[in-house]
Amino acid sequence: MRCIWVTFVAVIACRSANAQDVLTGGYDVARTNADLNETILTPETVNAAQFGRLFLLPADGQLYAQPLYQRNVTIAGHGVHNVVFIATAHNSVYAYDADTPAPPLWTVNLGPAVPSTSYDSDVGAYTDITPEIGIIGTPVIDPATGTLYVVAATVENHSYLYRLHALDTGSGAERFGAPVVIEAQVKGSGMDNLNGVVSFNPLQHIQRPALLLLNGVVYVAFGSHGDASPWHGWIMGYSAANVQIQTAVFNTTPNGNGGSVWQSGRGLSADSQGNIYVVTGNGDTDEVTSYSNNVIKLNPGNMTVSDWFAPFNAQMLDDDDDDLGASGAVLVPGANLIVTGGKQGVLYLLDAGSLGHVSSNDSQIRQSFPAVDFGIFNMALWSRSTGPVLYLHGANSSVGAYPFTGNRIATTPASQSSDQYPVPYDGMTISANGGKPGSGILWATTADSWPLPSTGTLHAFNADDLSSELWNSSIKTDRDFLGTFTKFANPTVANGKVYVPTFSNALAVYGPIGSSGGGGASTPVISGLVNAASYANGSVAPGEIVSIFGQNLGPQTLIAGSWDSHGNLGVGLAGMQVTFSGVPAPLLYASAFQMAAIVPYEVANANQTDVAISYDGTPSVVQTFNVAPSAPGIFTDDSSGSGQAAVLNQDFSLNSDANPAAQGSVIAVYATGGGQTDPPDTTGRAAQGAAQVTASVSATIGGQPALVLYAGHAPTEVAGVLQVNLQVPDGVTGDVPVVLTIGDATSQATATVAVQ
């Protein structure tokens, strides 16, 4: 592309022509975590004055998967867009315009996610991933066919299933024979075998690593549910052209147990010859058929072991649960070298042509040394023109840069961040203009505290000197706040923006201030509208409390709503107003990026409603949403839509694990989206009397029917807050889902109540 006009817009357009698509986890099959086509974001342009959070893109669940980015995608009914794809633990996939805050171009849900509590009675309490397990592994995109491959976990009639889906990137429609239920068998005498055959048991396994697309085959790998026996490491291959065809199966321990393939979410790696590299976790090891705590090289096609490496202390690693396979394999571009490391904190440099097998002191490999005291879970590799540099971070330590000299890695960092960070579960990405020194930035997400969950911070370090922190999202918290930290999730850097997954049910988008394409620095832009309790998107209901996401919605600092002298919740707030079909909506709070409003009851008889926001007299573009009679969502304690529900026990105390409800007692569940009431509610008024919802109401607790005693106004709360009194059924114990059905609509299945 030839640059002619010397304008900011023209310069950006010329630069973006060389932007890198991000079609797989870790940016490439070498899993370097590096975007080396980034020229907009540089150490000179990333600072608190010029860089910050642009907008939020809402989702219906936590984001474990790395966002994927593709330019110039033709979207059905919407023309051509640069698109960011996100996948949620609620089993939804979203295609958003990557440059401008707006509602999704398309979204699909791939079935009911598995509540983490459902595993309690089957494999024991599982707390590593809560409150639900849906899409956890990062999808992969085939640009030649415009197909996104993704694996979703579901539970159906108490049967646990994984399915491989193939979605058209332009519409979300299934293609190439998808979906297919993932099944596999191998011969063996290992744990869980039946008559000499070991079968894949989805109940016992987690699809954690990013998917790999290689030579027309999609590879899917599995680890364990917190090492609850029995488990194995599994890898299955499926034809990308017809996912009904399974091309290969590999089991790491067919005659043993263990050997998870989890790699902290990093995908299987591959070299230019098509060899696949996988690093396994703890379990049985004999280096004949069982390969736990191993680096394994697999032949393409038939998935047989062609080479392997095991540390001399593999048995000790197993005994101490110090998985070697905590970070996967990074292939060094331009060299025949592999870098890996695990929980013990030891870094290994291997020769890809001869992995070294095992010796008494690791003398048969290139190099090994203790890089950190504990925990190598992620790495990023910059192929700098002066030689590769590896970036990593251990527990309670600084982020370090380890340069290569020839076929060796420096055993001490050449530079370190000035601050230390307690949690080693960072996301990491290098962005740079090729290997040019002075152009590189290390982007890292860190948890602000331990234990998790915790808020997080996005950092931008000068990649040539990590002691120089260019910017972080905590400098201007009111503007740049990241949200709840997602462990192991890499930021996606593409075309001058940084896309960061969070556990706050949103993708945070950062970039040069004023570059978001939102129509100007002060023009409000709506990027999404969801149920404020459940974060579900879709139709809105009269009286539903909704969260609206976007850009320039109001002032940077959050402002709470207030009641007027007539007992109405105000419809104007610090120069902000939201209207539904021209009717002003009461505002509970508002800020530049998010606000909560109550859908006016006046929209009840319409099929659609036009939503618009104005701030200081500047209007947004109108967005249209469907209207439904009801759209229930249950409030939760942490406002995420998942986990402990907002529930009062019969004695009016808060329900919790430490204060469970008794079987047979009555609980009050707080929700929204119940729709019309009798007598009718007035928009923005405090609830008066005992008006009940007009639609039919039913409920389940722990999957068992619960008697509904009342469903209507929550006394003293604003109209739209729903109180549902339920009698807890007998025979239900533990943290169990509570689900409301109002009319034809059902609340989220991830809100829980504690019962004893």
C-alpha positions in Angstrom: 0.0 0.0 0.0 1.4 3.4 -1.0 1.1 6.3 1.5 0.1 9.6 -0.3 -1.7 11.8 2.2 0.2 13.2 5.1 -2.7 13.0 7.6 -3.1 11.0 10.8 -5.8 8.9 9.2 -3.8 8.1 6.2 -0.7 7.2 8.3 -2.8 4.8 10.4 -4.3 3.2 7.3 -0.8 2.7 5.8 0.5 1.2 9.0 -2.5 -1.1 9.4 -1.8 -2.7 6.0 1.0 -4.7 7.6 -0.9 -5.6 10.8 -0.6 -9.2 12.0 -3.7 -11.3 12.2 -3.8 -13.3 15.5 -5.4 -16.6 14.5 -4.1 -19.0 17.2 -3.1 -18.9 20.8 0.4 -17.6 21.4 0.3 -15.8 17.9 2.0 -18.7 16.0 2.5 -22.5 16.1 6.0 -21.8 17.7 3.9 -20.3 20.6 6.3 -17.3 20.9 3.6 -14.9 22.2 5.0 -12.2 19.9 3.4 -9.8 17.4 6.3 -8.6 15.3 4.2 -6.5 12.9 3.3 -3.7 15.4 4.3 -0.2 14.4 1.6 2.0 16.0 2.4 1.0 19.6 6.0 1.9 20.4 7.9 2.9 23.6 7.5 6.5 22.5 3.7 6.4 22.0 2.7 4.3 25.0 2.4 6.6 28.1 -0.3 7.9 30.4 -0.9 10.9 28.3 -1.4 9.2 25.0 -2.5 5.6 25.8 -5.4 4.1 27.8 -8.5 2.1 27.9 -10.8 2.8 24.9 -13.9 0.7 25.7 -15.2 -2.6 27.1 -16.9 -5.3 25.0 -19.3 -7.3 27.2 -19.7 -11.1 27.3 -21.9 -13.6 29.2 -19.1 -15.3 31.1 -15.5 -15.3 32.1 -12.8 -15.1 29.4 -10.1 -17.8 29.7 -9.4 -18.0 26.0 -7.0 -15.5 24.2 -8.9 -13.2 21.9 -8.3 -13.8 18.2 -8.0 -11.0 15.6 -8.6 -11.1 11.9 -8.7 -8.2 9.4 -11.1 -7.7 6.6 -13.7 -10.3 7.5 -17.0 -10.2 5.5 -19.8 -10.3 8.0 -23.2 -11.4 6.9 -25.4 -8.3 6.7 -22.7 -6.0 8.1 -20.1 -5.7 5.4 -16.3 -5.9 5.9 -14.8 -5.5 9.4 -11.6 -6.0 11.3 -12.9 -8.5 13.9 -11.9 -9.6 17.4 -13.3 -13.0 18.4 -13.9 -13.8 22.0 -15.0 -17.1 23.7 -16.5 -17.5 27.1 -16.7 -20.1 29.9 -20.5 -19.8 29.3 -19.9 -21.4 25.9 -20.6 -18.3 23.8 -18.5 -17.0 20.9 -18.7 -13.3 19.9 -17.5 -11.5 16.8 -17.0 -7.8 17.6 -15.8 -5.0 15.4 -12.2 -4.7 16.6 -11.9 -0.9 16.1 -15.2 0.6 17.2 -17.4 0.0 20.2 -20.6 -1.5 19.0 -22.9 -4.5 19.7 -21.6 -7.8 18.5 -21.6 -8.5 14.7 -22.8 -12.0 15.6 -22.8 -14.2 18.7 -23.7 -17.9 19.2 -24.0 -20.1 22.3 -22.8 -23.7 22.0 -24.8 -25.3 24.7 -25.2 -25.4 28.5 -21.9 -24.9 30.2 -21.0 -27.3 33.1 -21.4 -25.7 36.6 -18.2 -26.4 38.5 -20.3 -27.7 41.4 -21.7 -30.5 39.3 -18.3 -32.2 39.6 -18.4 -32.3 43.4 -20.3 -35.6 43.6 -18.5 -37.1 40.7 -14.8 -36.2 41.0 -14.7 -34.2 44.2 -14.7 -30.5 44.8 -13.1 -28.7 41.8 -12.1 -25.1 42.4 -9.4 -24.4 39.8 -12.0 -23.2 37.3 -15.3 -21.7 38.7 -18.2 -21.2 38.6 -18.6 -23.0 35.2 -16.7 -24.8 32.5 -17.5 -24.1 28.9 -15.0 -22.8 26.4 -11.6 -22.7 28.2 -9.1 -23.5 25.4 -8.3 -20.8 22.9 -9.9 -21.5 19.5 -8.1 -21.4 16.2 -9.0 -19.8 12.8 -8.3 -21.1 9.4 -8.1 -18.0 7.2 -8.2 -19.9 4.0 -11.8 -21.1 4.7 -12.9 -18.5 7.1 -13.6 -21.0 9.9 -13.1 -20.8 13.6 -12.6 -24.1 15.4 -13.6 -24.2 19.1 -14.3 -26.9 21.8 -17.2 -26.5 24.2 -17.9 -28.5 27.3 -21.5 -29.3 28.1 -23.5 -31.4 30.6 -26.8 -32.9 29.3 -28.9 -35.2 31.4 -25.9 -35.6 33.7 -23.8 -36.7 30.7 -20.6 -34.8 30.2 -19.6 -34.0 26.6 -17.0 -32.1 24.6 -17.8 -31.1 21.1 -15.6 -29.7 18.4 -17.4 -26.9 16.5 -16.4 -25.3 13.2 -18.0 -21.8 12.9 -18.1 -19.6 9.8 -16.2 -16.4 10.9 -18.7 -14.3 8.9 -21.9 -15.6 10.6 -21.2 -18.1 13.4 -23.0 -20.8 11.4 -21.7 -24.4 11.8 -19.9 -25.9 8.8 -17.7 -28.9 7.8 -19.8 -31.5 9.5 -19.7 -29.8 12.9 -20.3 -30.2 15.7 -18.8 -33.6 16.5 -18.7 -35.2 19.9 -15.1 -35.8 21.0 -14.5 -39.5 21.7 -11.4 -41.7 21.6 -10.0 -45.1 22.5 -6.5 -46.6 22.7 -5.3 -50.1 23.7 -3.8 -50.3 27.1 -3.8 -51.6 30.6 -3.8 -48.1 32.2 -6.1 -46.7 34.8 -9.7 -46.8 33.8 -9.2 -49.4 31.1 -12.0 -51.9 30.3 -10.9 -55.2 28.7 -7.6 -53.7 27.6 -9.1 -50.5 26.1 -8.7 -47.0 27.6 -11.6 -44.7 26.6 -11.6 -40.9 26.8 -13.8 -40.0 29.8 -14.9 -36.3 29.4 -15.9 -36.2 33.1 -12.3 -36.6 34.2 -10.7 -34.1 31.7 -10.4 -30.4 30.9 -9.8 -29.0 27.4 -7.3 -26.4 28.5 -4.6 -25.9 25.8 -5.2 -23.7 22.7 -6.2 -25.6 19.6 -3.6 -26.3 16.9 -4.4 -26.2 13.2 -1.7 -27.9 11.2 -1.7 -29.2 7.6 -5.5 -29.5 7.5 -5.9 -31.1 10.9 -7.3 -29.6 14.1 -5.6 -31.0 17.2 -7.4 -30.9 20.6 -5.6 -31.7 23.8 -6.8 -32.5 27.3 -5.6 -32.5 30.9 -7.2 -33.4 34.2 -9.8 -32.0 36.7 -7.2 -31.1 39.4 -5.5 -34.5 39.2 -8.6 -36.4 40.2 -8.0 -40.0 39.2 -8.3 -41.5 36.8 -6.9 -39.2 34.1 -4.5 -39.2 31.1 -3.2 -36.8 28.6 -5.1 -37.0 25.4 -4.6 -35.5 22.0 -7.1 -36.0 19.2 -6.8 -34.9 15.6 -9.8 -34.0 13.3 -10.0 -33.2 9.6 -10.5 -29.5 9.3 -12.5 -30.1 6.1 -14.8 -32.6 7.8 -14.7 -32.7 11.6 -16.6 -36.0 11.6 -13.3 -37.6 10.5 -10.9 -38.3 13.4 -7.4 -38.5 12.0 -5.3 -39.6 15.0 -5.4 -40.2 18.7 -2.5 -40.1 21.2 -2.6 -41.0 24.9 0.4 -40.1 27.1 -0.1 -43.0 29.6 -2.1 -45.8 28.0 -0.6 -48.3 30.4 -0.5 -46.0 33.4 -2.2 -42.9 34.8 -1.6 -39.1 34.6 0.5 -37.2 32.1 -2.0 -34.3 31.6 -1.6 -32.0 28.6 -2.6 -28.6 30.1 0.4 -26.3 29.6 -1.4 -23.4 31.4 -3.5 -22.9 28.3 -0.6 -22.7 25.8 -1.2 -24.7 22.7 0.7 -27.6 21.2 3.8 -26.4 19.3 4.8 -27.4 15.8 7.9 -27.0 13.6 8.3 -26.4 9.9 8.4 -30.2 9.2 5.0 -30.6 10.9 6.4 -32.3 14.0 4.3 -31.6 17.1 5.7 -30.9 20.6 3.9 -31.4 23.8 5.0 -31.1 27.5 3.1 -33.2 30.0 2.3 -32.9 33.7 2.8 -35.3 36.6 2.0 -39.0 36.5 3.5 -42.3 35.5 6.7 -42.4 33.5 8.6 -45.3 31.9 9.7 -43.6 28.6 8.3 -46.6 26.7 4.5 -46.0 26.8 4.1 -43.6 29.7 5.4 -40.1 29.2 4.5 -37.9 32.2 6.8 -34.9 33.0 8.1 -35.2 29.5 8.8 -33.2 26.4 7.4 -35.3 23.6 8.0 -35.0 19.9 5.2 -36.6 17.8 5.3 -37.6 14.2 2.8 -35.7 12.1 -0.1 -37.8 10.9 0.1 -41.0 12.9 0.9 -39.2 16.3 3.6 -41.7 17.4 6.5 -40.7 19.6 9.7 -39.9 17.6 11.7 -38.4 20.4 11.4 -37.3 24.1 13.1 -35.7 27.0 12.5 -36.3 30.7 14.4 -34.4 33.5 16.7 -36.7 35.6 14.4 -35.9 38.6 11.1 -36.7 36.9 10.0 -38.9 39.7 10.6 -36.2 42.3 8.7 -33.7 40.1 5.8 -36.2 40.2 6.0 -36.7 43.9 6.0 -33.0 44.6 3.4 -32.1 41.9 5.9 -29.9 40.2 4.6 -30.4 36.7 7.2 -30.0 33.9 4.2 -29.3 31.6 3.2 -26.0 33.2 4.3 -23.8 30.3 4.4 -25.8 27.1 7.2 -25.7 24.5 8.4 -22.5 22.8 10.2 -23.0 19.5 13.0 -20.5 18.8 12.5 -19.1 15.3 15.5 -19.6 13.0 17.1 -22.2 15.4 16.5 -25.8 16.1 15.9 -25.1 19.8 13.1 -25.5 22.2 12.6 -23.7 25.5 10.3 -25.0 28.3 10.0 -24.8 32.1 7.7 -25.9 34.8 6.5 -25.4 38.3 9.9 -26.1 39.9 11.2 -22.9 38.2 13.9 -24.7 36.1 14.3 -23.5 32.5 15.3 -26.1 29.9 16.9 -25.5 26.5 16.6 -28.5 24.2 17.8 -29.4 20.7 14.7 -30.1 18.6 16.7 -32.6 16.5 17.8 -34.6 19.5 15.7 -34.0 22.7 18.2 -35.9 24.8 16.0 -38.5 26.5 17.2 -38.7 30.2 20.5 -38.8 32.0 21.7 -38.6 35.5 22.5 -34.9 35.4 20.9 -33.5 32.2 24.3 -33.5 30.5 22.7 -34.7 27.2 20.7 -31.5 26.7 21.8 -28.0 25.7 21.2 -26.3 29.1 19.1 -26.2 32.2 19.2 -23.9 35.2 16.9 -22.5 38.0 15.6 -19.3 36.5 13.0 -18.5 39.2 12.3 -19.9 42.7 8.9 -21.2 41.7 6.5 -21.3 38.8 7.2 -20.9 35.1 3.7 -20.9 33.6 4.2 -18.6 30.7 6.9 -17.1 28.4 7.3 -14.7 25.6 10.1 -14.8 23.0 11.3 -11.8 21.0 13.4 -12.7 17.9 15.4 -9.5 18.2 18.0 -8.7 15.5 20.8 -8.9 18.1 19.6 -12.3 19.2 16.5 -13.9 20.8 15.3 -12.7 24.3 13.1 -14.8 26.5 10.8 -13.1 29.0 9.4 -14.9 32.1 8.2 -14.3 35.6 8.1 -16.5 38.7 6.3 -16.2 42.0 7.1 -13.2 44.2 9.7 -11.9 41.7 10.4 -9.4 39.0 9.7 -10.0 35.4 13.0 -10.9 33.7 14.6 -10.7 30.3 17.0 -13.6 29.4 19.0 -13.0 26.2 20.5 -15.8 24.1 24.1 -15.9 23.1 24.4 -18.5 20.3 22.8 -21.7 21.6 22.9 -20.7 25.3 20.6 -18.6 27.5 21.9 -16.1 30.0 21.4 -17.6 33.5 20.6 -14.2 35.0 18.3 -11.6 33.5 19.8 -8.8 31.5 17.0 -6.5 32.8 14.2 -6.8 35.3 11.1 -5.0 36.2 11.5 -2.6 39.2 8.6 -4.1 41.0 8.0 -7.7 42.0 4.6 -9.5 41.6 3.3 -12.2 43.8 1.3 -14.4 41.4 3.2 -16.2 38.5 0.1 -16.7 36.3 0.7 -13.7 34.0 -0.4 -13.2 30.5 2.5 -12.1 28.3 2.9 -10.7 24.8 5.8 -9.0 22.9 4.9 -6.4 20.4 7.6 -5.0 18.1 8.5 -3.8 14.7 10.2 -7.1 13.7 13.5 -7.6 15.5 14.3 -3.9 15.6 15.8 -2.9 18.9 14.0 0.0 20.5 10.6 -1.0 19.1 9.6 -3.7 21.5 7.1 -3.6 24.4 6.4 -6.5 26.8 2.7 -6.5 27.7 2.0 -8.4 30.9 -1.1 -8.9 33.1 -0.5 -9.4 36.8 -2.8 -10.1 39.7 -2.9 -7.4 42.3 -3.1 -9.8 45.2 -3.2 -13.4 46.3 -5.4 -15.5 46.6 -7.4 -15.3 43.4 -9.8 -14.0 42.4 -8.2 -10.6 42.3 -8.2 -7.4 40.4 -5.5 -7.2 37.7 -3.2 -4.7 36.1 -2.0 -4.5 32.5 1.6 -3.4 32.2 3.7 -2.1 29.3 7.4 -2.5 29.8 10.2 -1.3 27.5 11.3 -4.7 26.1 14.9 -3.6 25.9 15.0 -2.5 29.5 12.3 -3.9 31.8 13.2 -1.5 34.6 11.5 1.1 32.4 7.8 0.7 32.8 6.1 2.8 30.1 2.6 2.6 31.4 0.2 0.5 33.5 -3.6 0.4 33.9 -3.3 1.5 37.6 -1.8 4.9 36.9 -5.2 6.3 36.1 -7.5 3.7 37.6 -10.7 5.6 37.0 -9.9 5.6 33.3 -7.9 2.5 32.6 -9.1 -0.1 35.2 -8.6 -3.6 33.9 -11.1 -5.6 36.0 -10.7 -9.0 37.5 -7.5 -10.8 36.5 -7.6 -13.9 34.2 -4.7 -16.3 34.9 -2.6 -17.4 32.0 -4.5 -15.3 29.5 -2.3 -13.4 27.0 -3.2 -9.9 25.8 -3.8 -9.8 22.1 -1.9 -7.0 20.4 -2.9 -6.1 16.9 -3.0 -3.0 14.7 -2.4 -0.5 17.5 -4.8 -2.0 20.1 -4.4 -4.3 23.1 -7.3 -6.7 23.8 -7.2 -8.1 27.3 -9.6 -10.9 28.6 -10.9 -10.6 32.1 -13.0 -12.5 34.6 -15.3 -9.3 34.7 -17.4 -10.7 31.8 -15.8 -8.2 29.4 -12.9 -7.7 27.0 -11.0 -4.6 27.9 -9.6 -2.7 24.8 -6.7 -0.4 25.1 -5.0 1.9 22.5 -4.0 5.4 21.7 -6.5 7.8 23.2 -8.9 9.1 20.5 -8.1 6.2 18.1 -11.1 3.9 18.8 -13.2 5.1 15.9 -16.0 6.0 18.2 -16.9 9.2 16.3 -14.8 11.7 18.3 -13.5 12.2 21.8 -16.8 13.0 23.3 -19.3 11.1 21.3 -21.1 8.3 23.3 -20.9 4.9 21.7 -22.8 1.8 22.8 -20.9 -1.4 22.5 -23.2 -3.8 24.3 -26.3 -4.1 26.5 -26.8 -7.0 28.9 -28.9 -8.1 31.9 -27.2 -6.5 34.9 -27.6 -9.6 37.0 -26.7 -12.4 34.6 -24.7 -10.6 31.9 -26.8 -12.4 29.3 -27.4 -10.5 26.1 -30.4 -10.7 23.9 -33.9 -9.3 24.3 -34.7 -6.8 27.0 -37.8 -6.9 29.2 -39.9 -4.1 30.8 -38.5 -3.1 34.1 -35.2 -5.1 33.6 -32.1 -3.6 35.1 -29.5 -3.6 32.3 -25.8 -2.8 32.1 -24.7 -0.8 29.1 -21.1 -0.8 27.9 -19.4 1.6 25.6 -17.2 4.6 25.3 -17.7 8.2 26.3 -20.9 7.4 28.1 -20.2 9.9 30.9 -17.4 11.1 33.2 -14.4 9.0 34.0 -15.4 8.6 37.6 -18.4 6.5 38.4 -21.4 8.4 39.7 -24.3 6.8 41.6 -28.0 7.6 40.8 -30.2 9.4 43.3 -33.9 9.8 44.2 -35.8 13.0 43.5 -38.2 14.7 45.8 -41.2 12.7 44.4 -39.6 9.3 45.2 -38.4 8.6 41.6 -35.0 7.4 40.6 -33.5 10.1 38.5 -33.4 9.8 34.7 -30.6 12.4 34.3 -27.2 12.0 35.9 -24.3 14.4 35.5 -25.3 15.3 31.9 -26.1 11.7 31.0 -29.4 10.3 29.8 -30.5 7.0 28.3 -33.7 6.6 26.4 -35.6 3.5 25.2 -37.9 4.4 22.3 -37.7 8.0 23.4 -38.6 7.3 27.1 -35.9 8.3 29.6 -34.6 5.4 31.7 -33.8 5.7 35.4 -30.0 5.4 36.0 -28.5 3.5 38.9 -24.9 4.5 38.1 -22.9 5.7 35.2 -19.3 6.2 34.1 -17.4 6.6 30.8 -17.4 2.9 30.1 -20.4 1.4 31.8 -23.8 2.4 33.2 -26.8 0.6 34.7 -30.3 1.6 33.7 -33.9 0.3 34.1 -35.8 -0.5 30.9 -39.0 1.7 31.0 -42.2 -0.3 31.4 -43.5 1.8 28.5 -41.8 -0.5 26.0 -44.0 -3.5 27.1 -46.1 -3.6 23.9 -43.3 -3.2 21.4 -41.3 -5.9 19.6 -38.2 -3.7 19.5 -36.8 -0.6 21.2 -34.3 2.0 20.1 -31.7 2.8 22.7 -29.7 6.0 22.7 -27.4 7.8 25.1 -26.6 11.4 25.3 -23.8 13.0 27.3 -23.5 16.8 27.7 -25.9 17.2 24.8 -24.0 14.9 22.4 -26.1 11.9 21.2 -24.9 8.4 20.4 -25.8 6.4 17.4 -29.1 4.7 18.1 -28.9 0.9 18.7 -32.0 -1.4 18.3 -32.8 -4.3 20.7 -35.6 -6.8 20.8 -38.2 -6.6 23.5 -39.4 -9.8 25.3 -42.1 -10.2 28.0 -39.4 -11.4 30.5 -35.7 -11.8 30.7 -34.8 -13.1 34.2 -31.4 -12.8 35.7 -30.4 -13.6 39.3 -28.1 -11.2 41.1 -24.9 -12.6 42.6 -22.7 -11.5 45.5 -19.7 -10.4 43.3 -21.9 -8.9 40.5 -20.4 -11.3 37.9 -23.6 -13.3 37.2 -22.0 -16.4 38.6 -21.4 -18.0 42.0 -23.1 -17.2 45.2 -26.6 -15.7 44.5 -28.0 -12.7 46.3 -30.2 -14.7 48.7 -31.6 -14.2 52.1 -32.3 -17.2 54.4 -35.6 -17.6 56.3 -34.2 -15.6 59.2 -33.2 -12.7 56.8 -29.5 -13.5 57.1 -27.3 -13.6 54.0 -27.0 -17.0 52.5 -23.4 -18.3 52.1 -21.3 -21.4 52.5 -20.8 -20.4 56.2 -24.5 -19.7 56.6 -26.5 -22.2 54.4 -30.2 -22.5 54.1 -31.9 -25.5 55.7 -33.9 -28.0 53.5 -37.5 -27.2 53.7 -36.9 -23.5 54.7 -37.9 -20.5 52.7 -35.3 -18.3 50.9 -35.6 -15.0 49.1 -33.8 -14.8 45.7 -33.2 -11.4 44.2 -33.4 -11.0 40.5 -34.5 -8.7 37.7 -36.2 -9.1 34.3 -39.5 -10.3 35.6 -41.5 -8.1 33.2 -45.0 -6.7 33.9 -46.6 -6.8 37.3 -50.1 -6.7 38.7 -50.8 -4.0 39.6 -48.6 -2.4 37.0 -45.3 -0.8 38.0 -44.3 2.7 37.3 -40.9 3.3 35.8 -38.3 4.5 38.4 -40.6 4.4 41.4 -39.8 2.6 44.6 -41.7 -0.6 44.9 -45.0 -0.2 46.7 -47.4 -2.9 47.9 -47.0 -6.5 46.9 -47.3 -6.4 43.1 -46.5 -9.8 41.6 -45.3 -10.6 38.1 -48.0 -11.5 35.7 -46.1 -14.3 33.9 -45.9 -17.8 35.2 -43.0 -18.4 37.5 -41.2 -21.7 38.4 -37.9 -22.6 39.9 -35.4 -25.3 40.6 -32.7 -25.6 43.3 -30.0 -28.2 42.7 -32.0 -29.4 39.7 -35.1 -30.2 41.9 -38.4 -28.3 41.6 -38.8 -25.6 44.3 -42.1 -24.3 45.4 -42.6 -20.6 44.4 -44.4 -18.8 47.2 -44.1 -15.2 45.9 -42.6 -13.5 42.9 -42.9 -9.7 42.7 -41.7 -6.4 44.2 -38.7 -6.4 46.5 -39.9 -4.1 49.2 -38.3 -0.6 49.3 -36.2 -1.4 46.2 -36.7 0.4 42.9 -39.3 -1.2 40.6 -37.5 -3.8 38.5 -35.8 -5.5 41.4 -37.6 -8.8 41.8 -37.9 -10.9 44.9 -38.8 -14.6 44.5 -39.5 -16.6 47.7 -38.8 -20.3 47.3 -39.1 -23.3 49.5 -35.8 -25.4 49.4 -36.6 -28.9 48.4 -35.6 -31.9 50.5 -32.6 -33.9 49.5 -30.5 -31.0 48.2 -27.2 -30.1 49.8 -24.1 -28.1 49.0 -23.6 -25.2 46.7 -26.2 -25.8 44.1 -27.6 -23.9 41.1 -30.8 -21.9 41.6 -32.7 -21.2 38.4 -35.8 -19.2 37.7 -38.2 -19.6 34.7 -40.5 -16.6 34.1 -42.8 -17.1 31.2 -40.7 -18.6 28.4 -37.4 -17.3 29.6 -34.9 -18.8 32.1 -32.2 -17.2 34.2 -28.6 -18.2 34.1 -27.6 -21.6 35.5 -24.5 -20.4 37.3 -26.0 -18.6 40.3 -25.8 -20.8 43.3 -27.3 -21.1 46.8 -25.8 -22.9 49.8 -28.0 -25.6 51.3 -27.4 -28.0 54.2 
